[in-house]
C-alpha cells in the first residue's frame, strides 16, 4: 500500500467513490456514506498522517461493506432507485422489481413471485405516477407487517397503541404516550422484520416507562431479549449516517 496516498481498502467495491475532506477544526476521523450516490466521505484533521487515515479505513472496511450490503437506500432516494434499478431491499431481503407498461391496462396491478415484484401499469402513466403507485404499495406492505406483528406483541406486553407510518430523519419510532400513538419510520421497510419488531416493542414499552432509564432497558430485555442485535443493525446507519440530500 502506498504510504502517501489515501486508498479505499481492496474489499470495498471499486465503484465506491472516496471523497476526502481535510478540516482544521476536525479532531477525529469521521466517515459518512451515501449508498445511493455511492460516495464515502472521510473527514480528517488537517495534519492527520495518510498512514493513519489508511489504517482507519482498513479498520472500518468491514463495517462499511456490511452497511452497503445490509442497509437499503435512504428513504428519499428510494423512489429514485426504484425508478432506475431493478434491485431493492424489502425487510432486509434483496428483491427485484420490474415495471411493465401495457396499453391494455387502465389500472395498475402487482404480481409477486418469491422476491420478484412485477408492476403492470397503464402505458400512459408518467414515471411519477408509477413511483407513487409503488410507494403506496410498499407502504401498505409495511402497514400489513405491522398488523401481522401486532396481536402477538401486544398480547405479550399487555399494551396496545395505534400505529402510523411516517418519514422521519432521526428516529426509528416515536410514541405519544398520552394518546398511545406510535409513529414508525417508513425506512423500516428496508430492514429485517426483527428491526421493525424491536422498534414496535421499544415504543410500546414507553407506555409503561417514558424514559430510557434502567427500568426501561430491563423491560426491553424481558420482552425483546434480542433487541441489541436489531439495534446494532439500525445503528450502523447512525454510525455511518446517510446523506439523503443527493
Ligand atoms: Zn425510546
Boltz pocket constraint, residues with backbone or C-beta under 6 A from the ligand:
constraints:
  - pocket:
      binder: B
      contacts: [[A, 202], [A, 203], [A, 206], [A, 210], [A, 212]]
      max_distance: 6.0
